[in-house]
Amino acid sequence: MSLSKACKRFADKFIIPPGDHAAIHKRSPAETFGLDDSPEVHARHAANIKRLAELQAVLYADKRYAILIVLQGMDAAGKDGTIHHLLTGINPQGVRVATFKKPTEAELRHDYLWRIHAQCPERGMIGVFNRSQYEDVLVVRVHDQIDKATCQRRYKQINHFERTLAENNTIVFKFFLHVSRDEQRRRLEARVRDPKRNWKMELGDLAERKLWNKYQKAYEHALTACSTPEAPWYAIPADQKWFRNLAISQIVVDRLETLNLKYPAANFDPKKVHVV
């Protein structure tokens, strides 16, 4: 398949249609549509990043929409790498990245969405969530800290929360970085071997890896329950980093192109203004 034809299908191919079962176990983490890690692919990704920077500049001035990019995936799935490659060249003034780790004591005294809502982007901004509200239906469910009924209730609350964002002009992208267990092992081993990357490795990551099957089941349930028309999930093949970067950048650029972003008109007549 040609590069142009493949790119046009990314959103439709990787979306989890609302109402359908996510069935991530049937999706290949190594899918590349027959594309290779080639100069042509890297040129297309570079063009996407350049275009995203242009769109972000107009978005920042237009201030009608906010963009929220949610990244979820197993340890070493590539969340940090995605942020790095997607936001290269973007004006830092128009971007805010929030990383959600284990809740603090203060955060635990609020409802679980309190810390999430506080980090949502304002209109004109791009916000990126490295992990997100979905931790509260994933980690806690895998470790049996909440029961099935509570989890189901949270799915509904999350859907309502995201619908509220969408109704207030926040465009929500949710990307599940679908990595295979073998590829995760290779990446974790690389972190162990490289002294410059040891800091990214925690022994707890290995304990969580033993719960792989439970996590996959939890992800399938969450993606199935929470892929909605307002905020659909995309299952992005993440074994090949170059393909992950291409697919996500293409989906984001294609969606922003539909917003008809415009620089606002001046509140004065430029022809009558003379700077001396």
C-alpha positions, 0 to 999 in steps of 0.5 A: 500500500502506498504511503498516501493511501495508508495515511488516509486510513489511519483514523478509520483503521485504528478507531474503536467504533463506539458501541463495538468491543475493543478486542485489542487482542485481535489487533496487531501491535506490529501493524504497519500497513506494509510500510517500512521505516524509510526516508519517505515515511520520516519525511511524511512525519516531519511534514506532519509535525511542521503542519501541526506547529502551523495549526497550533499557532492559529489555534492559540490565536483563534481561541475557539477550541482546546485540544486534549491528547490522552496517552495510555499504555503499558509501561514502556509503550512509548508515552514519553517518546510520543510526546517528544516526537509529536510536540517537537517544534511546537511553541511551548507557550501553547502546550501543557503536559500533565503526568498522572502518577500515584495520587497524593494524599490531598488528591485522594481526599477529592473525587478521582476526577478532581486532579484531572479536570484541573489540568484540562487545557483552556481554549487555544491550548494543546494539553497532553495527558501522560496517563489520565483518568483511566488509571482509576479504572485500570490500575485500581481494578487490576489490583482489586482496589475497586469492585466491578460495580464501582468500575462500571459507574466510573466508566459512565462518569468518565464518559459524562466528563469527556462529553462535557469537555467536548460540548465546551469545544475541547477536541479529545484524542485518546490514544492507546499505545498497543505494545506487545509483551515481547516488545515491552520486555525488550524495552525494559531490558534496554532500560536495565542495560543503559546507565543513562536510562536506568532512572526510567526503570522501577522494580515495580514495573516488573511486578506489574508486567506479571499482571499483563493478562489482567491489564489487557482485560482491563484495557479491553473493558475500558476502551469498549465502555469509553469509546464514544462519538465525542471522545473515541479511542484509537488503538495505535500499533506501538511496537514500531516507534516510527509507525506509532509517531506517523499514525498519531501525527497524521490523525491529529493533523487531519482532525485539526484541519477540519476545524477551520481555524482562523487568525482573529480579525484586528480590532483596529484598521491596520491601514490607519495605524502608523508605527513611529 
